[in-house]
Protein backbone atom coordinates (compact mmCIF):
# COMPACT_ATOMS: atom_id res chain seq x y z
CA UNK A 1 0.00 0.00 0.00
CA UNK A 2 1.27 3.49 -0.86
CA UNK A 3 2.24 5.77 1.98
CA UNK A 4 -0.14 8.70 2.63
CA UNK A 5 0.03 11.72 0.38
CA UNK A 6 2.08 14.59 1.72
CA UNK A 7 0.74 17.96 0.55
CA UNK A 8 2.65 21.19 1.07
CA UNK A 9 0.73 24.41 1.60
CA UNK A 10 2.59 27.71 1.37
CA UNK A 11 0.54 30.02 3.58
CA UNK A 12 0.92 33.15 1.45
CA UNK A 13 0.86 36.72 2.69
CA UNK A 14 0.20 36.43 6.43
CA UNK A 15 -1.43 39.88 6.46
CA UNK A 16 -4.17 38.63 4.11
CA UNK A 17 -6.78 35.88 4.36
CA UNK A 18 -4.65 33.02 3.05
CA UNK A 19 -3.79 31.53 6.42
CA UNK A 20 -7.39 31.80 7.62
CA UNK A 21 -8.83 29.95 4.63
CA UNK A 22 -6.03 27.39 4.80
CA UNK A 23 -6.71 26.46 8.42
CA UNK A 24 -10.48 26.45 7.91
CA UNK A 25 -9.98 24.08 4.98
CA UNK A 26 -7.71 21.78 6.98
CA UNK A 27 -10.27 21.62 9.76
CA UNK A 28 -12.82 20.40 7.17
CA UNK A 29 -10.45 17.95 5.48
CA UNK A 30 -8.69 16.51 8.54
CA UNK A 31 -10.80 13.39 8.75
CA UNK A 32 -11.34 12.82 5.04
CA UNK A 33 -8.31 10.57 4.45
CA UNK A 34 -4.75 9.83 5.60
CA UNK A 35 -3.13 12.79 3.84
CA UNK A 36 -0.33 14.59 5.71
CA UNK A 37 -0.21 18.37 5.47
CA UNK A 38 2.96 20.44 5.68
CA UNK A 39 2.30 24.14 6.29
CA UNK A 40 5.14 26.18 4.88
CA UNK A 41 5.19 29.43 6.77
CA UNK A 42 5.60 31.28 10.02
CA UNK A 43 4.89 29.21 13.14
CA UNK A 44 3.82 32.21 15.23
CA UNK A 45 1.16 33.36 12.76
CA UNK A 46 -0.07 29.82 12.18
CA UNK A 47 -0.41 29.16 15.92
CA UNK A 48 -2.08 32.51 16.57
CA UNK A 49 -4.61 32.04 13.75
CA UNK A 50 -5.33 28.47 14.81
CA UNK A 51 -6.15 29.75 18.28
CA UNK A 52 -8.10 32.83 17.23
CA UNK A 53 -10.35 30.74 14.99
CA UNK A 54 -10.79 28.18 17.81
CA UNK A 55 -9.90 25.37 15.40
CA UNK A 56 -7.48 23.63 17.77
CA UNK A 57 -5.72 21.77 14.98
CA UNK A 58 -2.80 19.67 16.34
CA UNK A 59 -0.09 21.40 14.31
CA UNK A 60 3.55 20.63 15.13
CA UNK A 61 6.60 22.70 14.19
CA UNK A 62 9.35 20.77 12.44
CA UNK A 63 12.76 21.21 10.77
CA UNK A 64 13.16 22.82 7.35
CA UNK A 65 14.26 19.58 5.68
CA UNK A 66 11.90 17.50 3.58
CA UNK A 67 12.95 14.00 4.56
CA UNK A 68 12.34 14.90 8.19
CA UNK A 69 8.73 16.00 7.81
CA UNK A 70 7.63 13.02 9.87
CA UNK A 71 4.24 11.37 10.06
CA UNK A 72 2.25 14.04 11.87
CA UNK A 73 -1.10 14.89 10.31
CA UNK A 74 -0.14 18.57 10.40
CA UNK A 75 3.31 20.08 10.65
CA UNK A 76 4.96 23.46 10.13
CA UNK A 77 8.21 24.17 8.35
CA UNK A 78 9.66 27.66 7.95
CA UNK A 79 12.83 28.20 5.90
CA UNK A 80 12.71 31.94 6.72
CA UNK A 81 13.45 33.92 9.90
CA UNK A 82 10.39 34.34 12.15
CA UNK A 83 8.18 37.29 11.29
CA UNK A 84 7.38 40.07 13.70
CA UNK A 85 3.85 39.88 15.13
CA UNK A 86 1.03 42.20 14.03
CA UNK A 87 2.46 43.18 10.65
CA UNK A 88 0.44 45.71 8.66
CA UNK A 89 -1.29 44.75 5.42
CA UNK A 90 1.18 44.54 2.56
CA UNK A 91 4.22 44.40 4.84
CA UNK A 92 7.51 44.00 2.93
CA UNK A 93 8.75 41.27 5.27
CA UNK A 94 5.50 39.34 4.86
CA UNK A 95 5.75 39.68 1.08
CA UNK A 96 9.35 38.48 0.96
CA UNK A 97 8.61 35.48 3.16
CA UNK A 98 5.56 34.55 1.07
CA UNK A 99 7.76 34.28 -2.03
CA UNK A 100 10.40 32.23 -0.21
CA UNK A 101 7.75 29.82 1.05
CA UNK A 102 6.58 29.20 -2.51
CA UNK A 103 10.18 28.64 -3.59
CA UNK A 104 10.74 26.19 -0.76
CA UNK A 105 7.56 24.26 -1.51
CA UNK A 106 8.45 23.98 -5.19
CA UNK A 107 11.91 22.71 -4.28
CA UNK A 108 10.48 20.03 -2.03
CA UNK A 109 8.07 18.95 -4.78
CA UNK A 110 10.87 18.79 -7.34
CA UNK A 111 12.89 16.68 -4.88
CA UNK A 112 9.96 14.27 -4.53
CA UNK A 113 9.46 15.06 -0.84
CA UNK A 114 5.99 16.55 -1.33
CA UNK A 115 3.35 15.14 -3.66
CA UNK A 116 1.72 18.50 -4.42
CA UNK A 117 1.90 22.17 -3.55
CA UNK A 118 -1.11 24.35 -2.76
CA UNK A 119 -0.26 28.05 -2.65
CA UNK A 120 -2.28 30.52 -0.61
CA UNK A 121 -2.65 34.05 -2.03
CA UNK A 122 0.21 36.51 -2.24
CA UNK A 123 0.01 40.21 -3.05
CA UNK A 124 1.93 41.09 -6.21
CA UNK A 125 2.00 44.81 -5.50
CA UNK A 126 3.49 44.22 -2.04
CA UNK A 127 6.09 41.83 -3.45
CA UNK A 128 7.23 44.27 -6.13
CA UNK A 129 7.25 47.08 -3.58
CA UNK A 130 9.51 44.91 -1.42
CA UNK A 131 12.07 44.90 -4.24
CA UNK A 132 11.41 41.47 -5.75
CA UNK A 133 10.89 41.21 -9.52
CA UNK A 134 7.61 39.31 -9.68
CA UNK A 135 4.91 38.68 -12.27
CA UNK A 136 2.95 35.90 -10.59
CA UNK A 137 3.22 32.56 -8.84
CA UNK A 138 2.57 30.70 -12.10
CA UNK A 139 5.55 32.38 -13.75
CA UNK A 140 7.76 31.89 -10.69
CA UNK A 141 6.96 28.18 -10.47
CA UNK A 142 7.56 27.70 -14.20
CA UNK A 143 10.97 29.34 -13.79
CA UNK A 144 11.85 27.18 -10.79
CA UNK A 145 10.82 24.04 -12.69
CA UNK A 146 12.85 25.21 -15.69
CA UNK A 147 9.94 24.86 -18.06
CA UNK A 148 8.19 27.38 -20.28
CA UNK A 149 5.55 24.90 -21.41
CA UNK A 150 2.95 25.62 -18.76
CA UNK A 151 -0.51 27.12 -18.78
CA UNK A 152 -2.67 28.73 -16.15
CA UNK A 153 -5.94 26.87 -15.95
CA UNK A 154 -8.86 28.23 -13.93
CA UNK A 155 -11.75 25.91 -13.19
CA UNK A 156 -14.78 25.88 -11.00
CA UNK A 157 -18.38 24.78 -10.66
CA UNK A 158 -21.54 26.75 -10.09
CA UNK A 159 -24.22 25.94 -7.53
CA UNK A 160 -25.82 23.50 -9.99
CA UNK A 161 -22.65 21.50 -10.56
CA UNK A 162 -21.88 22.93 -14.00
CA UNK A 163 -18.15 23.22 -14.64
CA UNK A 164 -16.27 25.89 -16.52
CA UNK A 165 -12.58 25.33 -17.27
CA UNK A 166 -10.39 27.97 -18.88
CA UNK A 167 -6.77 27.71 -20.04
CA UNK A 168 -4.91 30.96 -20.79
CA UNK A 169 -2.63 31.44 -23.79
CA UNK A 170 -1.12 34.50 -22.07
CA UNK A 171 -1.26 35.26 -18.37
CA UNK A 172 -0.16 38.45 -16.62
CA UNK A 173 0.37 40.65 -19.66
CA UNK A 174 -0.84 44.25 -20.16
CA UNK A 175 -3.74 44.30 -22.59
CA UNK A 176 -1.83 46.48 -25.05
CA UNK A 177 0.86 43.76 -25.31
CA UNK A 178 -1.34 40.69 -25.70
CA UNK A 179 -1.32 40.50 -29.50
CA UNK A 180 2.47 40.62 -29.75
CA UNK A 181 2.80 38.03 -26.99
CA UNK A 182 0.69 35.51 -28.88
CA UNK A 183 2.30 32.98 -31.21
CA UNK A 184 1.17 29.88 -33.04
CA UNK A 185 3.48 27.80 -30.86
CA UNK A 186 2.15 29.26 -27.59
CA UNK A 187 -1.51 28.81 -28.56
CA UNK A 188 -0.92 25.26 -29.82
CA UNK A 189 0.89 24.39 -26.61
CA UNK A 190 -2.01 25.74 -24.53
CA UNK A 191 -4.47 23.63 -26.53
CA UNK A 192 -2.32 20.53 -25.97
CA UNK A 193 -2.04 21.22 -22.23
CA UNK A 194 -5.81 21.77 -22.03
CA UNK A 195 -6.39 18.36 -23.62
CA UNK A 196 -3.90 16.77 -21.24
CA UNK A 197 -5.67 18.42 -18.32
CA UNK A 198 -8.91 16.72 -19.33
CA UNK A 199 -7.14 13.38 -19.23
CA UNK A 200 -5.58 14.17 -15.85
CA UNK A 201 -9.02 15.02 -14.52
CA UNK A 202 -10.39 11.71 -15.76
CA UNK A 203 -12.97 13.32 -18.04
CA UNK A 204 -14.71 11.13 -20.58
CA UNK A 205 -13.71 13.44 -23.42
CA UNK A 206 -11.42 16.38 -24.14
CA UNK A 207 -13.26 18.79 -26.42
CA UNK A 208 -11.49 22.15 -26.59
CA UNK A 209 -12.96 25.46 -27.79
CA UNK A 210 -10.55 28.26 -28.69
CA UNK A 211 -11.46 31.93 -28.39
CA UNK A 212 -10.72 34.51 -31.00
CA UNK A 213 -8.71 37.50 -29.86
CA UNK A 214 -10.76 40.21 -31.49
CA UNK A 215 -14.50 40.98 -31.35
CA UNK A 216 -16.49 38.52 -33.45
CA UNK A 217 -13.26 36.51 -33.91
CA UNK A 218 -11.96 39.21 -36.23
CA UNK A 219 -14.86 39.20 -38.72
CA UNK A 220 -12.74 37.72 -41.49
CA UNK A 221 -9.93 40.20 -40.91
CA UNK A 222 -12.03 43.35 -40.70
CA UNK A 223 -11.49 43.62 -36.92
CA UNK A 224 -8.02 42.09 -36.74
CA UNK A 225 -5.89 39.40 -38.35
CA UNK A 226 -4.60 37.42 -35.37
CA UNK A 227 -7.31 34.82 -35.90
CA UNK A 228 -5.97 33.92 -39.34
CA UNK A 229 -2.25 34.42 -38.64
CA UNK A 230 -1.98 32.86 -35.18
CA UNK A 231 -5.06 31.09 -33.89
CA UNK A 232 -6.28 29.17 -36.94
CA UNK A 233 -2.83 27.64 -37.65
CA UNK A 234 -2.54 26.58 -33.98
CA UNK A 235 -5.98 24.96 -34.06
CA UNK A 236 -5.15 23.13 -37.29
CA UNK A 237 -1.85 21.89 -35.84
CA UNK A 238 -3.58 20.61 -32.72
CA UNK A 239 -6.28 18.95 -34.76
CA UNK A 240 -3.62 17.25 -36.88
CA UNK A 241 -2.24 15.81 -33.64
CA UNK A 242 -5.58 14.21 -32.86
CA UNK A 243 -7.01 16.79 -30.49
CA UNK A 244 -10.75 17.46 -30.63
CA UNK A 245 -10.60 21.25 -30.96
CA UNK A 246 -12.67 23.98 -32.60
CA UNK A 247 -11.94 27.64 -33.19
CA UNK A 248 -11.35 30.45 -33.30
CA UNK A 249 -14.82 31.17 -31.98
CA UNK A 250 -16.05 34.54 -30.82
CA UNK A 251 -15.46 34.63 -27.08
CA UNK A 252 -18.87 36.12 -26.28
CA UNK A 253 -20.50 33.02 -27.76
CA UNK A 254 -17.94 30.37 -26.85
CA UNK A 255 -18.33 30.75 -23.10
CA UNK A 256 -22.05 30.21 -23.43
CA UNK A 257 -21.46 27.02 -25.42
CA UNK A 258 -18.91 25.79 -22.88
CA UNK A 259 -21.15 26.59 -19.93
CA UNK A 260 -23.95 24.49 -21.38
CA UNK A 261 -21.54 21.60 -21.87
CA UNK A 262 -20.50 21.70 -25.52
CA UNK A 263 -16.81 22.10 -24.62
CA UNK A 264 -14.73 20.76 -21.75
CA UNK A 265 -12.12 23.55 -21.75
CA UNK A 266 -12.01 27.01 -23.25
CA UNK A 267 -8.63 28.35 -24.39
CA UNK A 268 -8.70 32.11 -23.87
CA UNK A 269 -6.20 34.49 -25.39
CA UNK A 270 -5.69 36.74 -22.37
CA UNK A 271 -6.28 36.96 -18.64
CA UNK A 272 -9.58 38.81 -18.31
CA UNK A 273 -11.10 37.23 -21.41
CA UNK A 274 -11.01 33.94 -19.54
CA UNK A 275 -11.25 34.91 -15.89
CA UNK A 276 -14.22 37.27 -16.04
CA UNK A 277 -16.64 34.51 -17.15
CA UNK A 278 -15.05 31.97 -14.80
CA UNK A 279 -15.38 34.20 -11.77
CA UNK A 280 -18.92 35.11 -12.72
CA UNK A 281 -20.06 31.50 -12.37
CA UNK A 282 -17.58 30.08 -9.83
CA UNK A 283 -16.04 32.90 -7.82
CA UNK A 284 -16.20 31.15 -4.46
CA UNK A 285 -15.19 27.70 -5.78
CA UNK A 286 -12.63 28.74 -8.41
CA UNK A 287 -9.28 26.96 -8.60
CA UNK A 288 -6.02 28.05 -10.21
CA UNK A 289 -4.09 25.04 -11.56
CA UNK A 290 -0.68 25.34 -13.22
CA UNK A 291 -0.85 22.74 -15.97
CA UNK A 292 2.44 21.47 -17.38
CA UNK A 293 4.60 21.60 -14.26
CA UNK A 294 6.47 18.42 -13.27
CA UNK A 295 4.55 18.53 -10.00
CA UNK A 296 0.98 19.33 -8.95
CA UNK A 297 0.31 22.94 -8.01
CA UNK A 298 -3.08 24.45 -7.28
CA UNK A 299 -4.25 27.63 -5.61
CA UNK A 300 -7.49 29.35 -4.64
CA UNK A 301 -8.66 31.78 -7.30
CA UNK A 302 -8.76 34.88 -5.14
CA UNK A 303 -6.37 37.37 -3.63
CA UNK A 304 -5.27 38.46 -0.17
CA UNK A 305 -8.50 40.39 0.56
CA UNK A 306 -6.90 42.78 3.04
CA UNK A 307 -10.27 44.40 3.67
CA UNK A 308 -11.56 41.35 5.54
CA UNK A 309 -8.27 39.90 6.78
CA UNK A 310 -8.20 39.12 10.48
CA UNK A 311 -11.97 39.28 10.88
CA UNK A 312 -12.59 35.55 10.72
CA UNK A 313 -15.20 35.87 7.97
CA UNK A 314 -13.24 34.66 4.91
CA UNK A 315 -14.94 31.94 2.87
CA UNK A 316 -12.61 28.91 2.49
CA UNK A 317 -14.53 27.32 -0.42
CA UNK A 318 -11.94 28.17 -3.08
CA UNK A 319 -9.04 26.92 -0.95
CA UNK A 320 -10.98 23.76 -0.12
CA UNK A 321 -11.60 23.12 -3.82
CA UNK A 322 -7.91 23.77 -4.58
CA UNK A 323 -6.77 21.33 -1.91
CA UNK A 324 -9.17 18.62 -3.03
CA UNK A 325 -8.06 18.98 -6.64
CA UNK A 326 -4.41 18.80 -5.58
CA UNK A 327 -5.08 15.53 -3.77
CA UNK A 328 -7.01 14.14 -6.74
CA UNK A 329 -4.25 15.00 -9.19
CA UNK A 330 -1.51 13.75 -6.87
CA UNK A 331 -3.28 10.41 -6.50
CA UNK A 332 -3.56 10.17 -10.27
CA UNK A 333 0.16 10.80 -10.72
CA UNK A 334 0.89 8.04 -8.23
CA UNK A 335 -1.21 5.66 -10.31
CA UNK A 336 -3.92 5.13 -7.71
CA UNK A 337 -6.74 6.51 -9.82
CA UNK A 338 -8.31 9.94 -10.19
CA UNK A 339 -9.51 10.16 -6.61
CA UNK A 340 -12.81 11.68 -5.59
C-alpha positions in Angstrom: 0.0 0.0 0.0 1.3 3.5 -0.9 2.2 5.8 2.0 -0.1 8.7 2.6 0.0 11.7 0.4 2.1 14.6 1.7 0.7 18.0 0.5 2.7 21.2 1.1 0.7 24.4 1.6 2.6 27.7 1.4 0.5 30.0 3.6 0.9 33.1 1.4 0.9 36.7 2.7 0.2 36.4 6.4 -1.4 39.9 6.5 -4.2 38.6 4.1 -6.8 35.9 4.4 -4.6 33.0 3.1 -3.8 31.5 6.4 -7.4 31.8 7.6 -8.8 30.0 4.6 -6.0 27.4 4.8 -6.7 26.5 8.4 -10.5 26.4 7.9 -10.0 24.1 5.0 -7.7 21.8 7.0 -10.3 21.6 9.8 -12.8 20.4 7.2 -10.5 18.0 5.5 -8.7 16.5 8.5 -10.8 13.4 8.8 -11.3 12.8 5.0 -8.3 10.6 4.5 -4.8 9.8 5.6 -3.1 12.8 3.8 -0.3 14.6 5.7 -0.2 18.4 5.5 3.0 20.4 5.7 2.3 24.1 6.3 5.1 26.2 4.9 5.2 29.4 6.8 5.6 31.3 10.0 4.9 29.2 13.1 3.8 32.2 15.2 1.2 33.4 12.8 -0.1 29.8 12.2 -0.4 29.2 15.9 -2.1 32.5 16.6 -4.6 32.0 13.7 -5.3 28.5 14.8 -6.2 29.7 18.3 -8.1 32.8 17.2 -10.4 30.7 15.0 -10.8 28.2 17.8 -9.9 25.4 15.4 -7.5 23.6 17.8 -5.7 21.8 15.0 -2.8 19.7 16.3 -0.1 21.4 14.3 3.5 20.6 15.1 6.6 22.7 14.2 9.4 20.8 12.4 12.8 21.2 10.8 13.2 22.8 7.4 14.3 19.6 5.7 11.9 17.5 3.6 12.9 14.0 4.6 12.3 14.9 8.2 8.7 16.0 7.8 7.6 13.0 9.9 4.2 11.4 10.1 2.3 14.0 11.9 -1.1 14.9 10.3 -0.1 18.6 10.4 3.3 20.1 10.7 5.0 23.5 10.1 8.2 24.2 8.3 9.7 27.7 8.0 12.8 28.2 5.9 12.7 31.9 6.7 13.5 33.9 9.9 10.4 34.3 12.2 8.2 37.3 11.3 7.4 40.1 13.7 3.9 39.9 15.1 1.0 42.2 14.0 2.5 43.2 10.7 0.4 45.7 8.7 -1.3 44.8 5.4 1.2 44.5 2.6 4.2 44.4 4.8 7.5 44.0 2.9 8.8 41.3 5.3 5.5 39.3 4.9 5.7 39.7 1.1 9.4 38.5 1.0 8.6 35.5 3.2 5.6 34.6 1.1 7.8 34.3 -2.0 10.4 32.2 -0.2 7.7 29.8 1.1 6.6 29.2 -2.5 10.2 28.6 -3.6 10.7 26.2 -0.8 7.6 24.3 -1.5 8.5 24.0 -5.2 11.9 22.7 -4.3 10.5 20.0 -2.0 8.1 19.0 -4.8 10.9 18.8 -7.3 12.9 16.7 -4.9 10.0 14.3 -4.5 9.5 15.1 -0.8 6.0 16.6 -1.3 3.3 15.1 -3.7 1.7 18.5 -4.4 1.9 22.2 -3.6 -1.1 24.4 -2.8 -0.3 28.1 -2.6 -2.3 30.5 -0.6 -2.7 34.1 -2.0 0.2 36.5 -2.2 0.0 40.2 -3.0 1.9 41.1 -6.2 2.0 44.8 -5.5 3.5 44.2 -2.0 6.1 41.8 -3.5 7.2 44.3 -6.1 7.3 47.1 -3.6 9.5 44.9 -1.4 12.1 44.9 -4.2 11.4 41.5 -5.8 10.9 41.2 -9.5 7.6 39.3 -9.7 4.9 38.7 -12.3 2.9 35.9 -10.6 3.2 32.6 -8.8 2.6 30.7 -12.1 5.6 32.4 -13.8 7.8 31.9 -10.7 7.0 28.2 -10.5 7.6 27.7 -14.2 11.0 29.3 -13.8 11.9 27.2 -10.8 10.8 24.0 -12.7 12.8 25.2 -15.7 9.9 24.9 -18.1 8.2 27.4 -20.3 5.6 24.9 -21.4 2.9 25.6 -18.8 -0.5 27.1 -18.8 -2.7 28.7 -16.1 -5.9 26.9 -15.9 -8.9 28.2 -13.9 -11.7 25.9 -13.2 -14.8 25.9 -11.0 -18.4 24.8 -10.7 -21.5 26.8 -10.1 -24.2 25.9 -7.5 -25.8 23.5 -10.0 -22.6 21.5 -10.6 -21.9 22.9 -14.0 -18.1 23.2 -14.6 -16.3 25.9 -16.5 -12.6 25.3 -17.3 -10.4 28.0 -18.9 -6.8 27.7 -20.0 -4.9 31.0 -20.8 -2.6 31.4 -23.8 -1.1 34.5 -22.1 -1.3 35.3 -18.4 -0.2 38.4 -16.6 0.4 40.6 -19.7 -0.8 44.2 -20.2 -3.7 44.3 -22.6 -1.8 46.5 -25.0 0.9 43.8 -25.3 -1.3 40.7 -25.7 -1.3 40.5 -29.5 2.5 40.6 -29.8 2.8 38.0 -27.0 0.7 35.5 -28.9 2.3 33.0 -31.2 1.2 29.9 -33.0 3.5 27.8 -30.9 2.1 29.3 -27.6 -1.5 28.8 -28.6 -0.9 25.3 -29.8 0.9 24.4 -26.6 -2.0 25.7 -24.5 -4.5 23.6 -26.5 -2.3 20.5 -26.0 -2.0 21.2 -22.2 -5.8 21.8 -22.0 -6.4 18.4 -23.6 -3.9 16.8 -21.2 -5.7 18.4 -18.3 -8.9 16.7 -19.3 -7.1 13.4 -19.2 -5.6 14.2 -15.8 -9.0 15.0 -14.5 -10.4 11.7 -15.8 -13.0 13.3 -18.0 -14.7 11.1 -20.6 -13.7 13.4 -23.4 -11.4 16.4 -24.1 -13.3 18.8 -26.4 -11.5 22.2 -26.6 -13.0 25.5 -27.8 -10.5 28.3 -28.7 -11.5 31.9 -28.4 -10.7 34.5 -31.0 -8.7 37.5 -29.9 -10.8 40.2 -31.5 -14.5 41.0 -31.3 -16.5 38.5 -33.4 -13.3 36.5 -33.9 -12.0 39.2 -36.2 -14.9 39.2 -38.7 -12.7 37.7 -41.5 -9.9 40.2 -40.9 -12.0 43.3 -40.7 -11.5 43.6 -36.9 -8.0 42.1 -36.7 -5.9 39.4 -38.3 -4.6 37.4 -35.4 -7.3 34.8 -35.9 -6.0 33.9 -39.3 -2.3 34.4 -38.6 -2.0 32.9 -35.2 -5.1 31.1 -33.9 -6.3 29.2 -36.9 -2.8 27.6 -37.6 -2.5 26.6 -34.0 -6.0 25.0 -34.1 -5.1 23.1 -37.3 -1.9 21.9 -35.8 -3.6 20.6 -32.7 -6.3 18.9 -34.8 -3.6 17.2 -36.9 -2.2 15.8 -33.6 -5.6 14.2 -32.9 -7.0 16.8 -30.5 -10.8 17.5 -30.6 -10.6 21.3 -31.0 -12.7 24.0 -32.6 -11.9 27.6 -33.2 -11.3 30.5 -33.3 -14.8 31.2 -32.0 -16.1 34.5 -30.8 -15.5 34.6 -27.1 -18.9 36.1 -26.3 -20.5 33.0 -27.8 -17.9 30.4 -26.8 -18.3 30.8 -23.1 -22.1 30.2 -23.4 -21.5 27.0 -25.4 -18.9 25.8 -22.9 -21.1 26.6 -19.9 -24.0 24.5 -21.4 -21.5 21.6 -21.9 -20.5 21.7 -25.5 -16.8 22.1 -24.6 -14.7 20.8 -21.8 -12.1 23.5 -21.8 -12.0 27.0 -23.3 -8.6 28.3 -24.4 -8.7 32.1 -23.9 -6.2 34.5 -25.4 -5.7 36.7 -22.4 -6.3 37.0 -18.6 -9.6 38.8 -18.3 -11.1 37.2 -21.4 -11.0 33.9 -19.5 -11.2 34.9 -15.9 -14.2 37.3 -16.0 -16.6 34.5 -17.1 -15.1 32.0 -14.8 -15.4 34.2 -11.8 -18.9 35.1 -12.7 -20.1 31.5 -12.4 -17.6 30.1 -9.8 -16.0 32.9 -7.8 -16.2 31.1 -4.5 -15.2 27.7 -5.8 -12.6 28.7 -8.4 -9.3 27.0 -8.6 -6.0 28.0 -10.2 -4.1 25.0 -11.6 -0.7 25.3 -13.2 -0.9 22.7 -16.0 2.4 21.5 -17.4 4.6 21.6 -14.3 6.5 18.4 -13.3 4.5 18.5 -10.0 1.0 19.3 -9.0 0.3 22.9 -8.0 -3.1 24.5 -7.3 -4.3 27.6 -5.6 -7.5 29.4 -4.6 -8.7 31.8 -7.3 -8.8 34.9 -5.1 -6.4 37.4 -3.6 -5.3 38.5 -0.2 -8.5 40.4 0.6 -6.9 42.8 3.0 -10.3 44.4 3.7 -11.6 41.4 5.5 -8.3 39.9 6.8 -8.2 39.1 10.5 -12.0 39.3 10.9 -12.6 35.5 10.7 -15.2 35.9 8.0 -13.2 34.7 4.9 -14.9 31.9 2.9 -12.6 28.9 2.5 -14.5 27.3 -0.4 -11.9 28.2 -3.1 -9.0 26.9 -0.9 -11.0 23.8 -0.1 -11.6 23.1 -3.8 -7.9 23.8 -4.6 -6.8 21.3 -1.9 -9.2 18.6 -3.0 -8.1 19.0 -6.6 -4.4 18.8 -5.6 -5.1 15.5 -3.8 -7.0 14.1 -6.7 -4.3 15.0 -9.2 -1.5 13.7 -6.9 -3.3 10.4 -6.5 -3.6 10.2 -10.3 0.2 10.8 -10.7 0.9 8.0 -8.2 -1.2 5.7 -10.3 -3.9 5.1 -7.7 -6.7 6.5 -9.8 -8.3 9.9 -10.2 -9.5 10.2 -6.6 -12.8 11.7 -5.6 
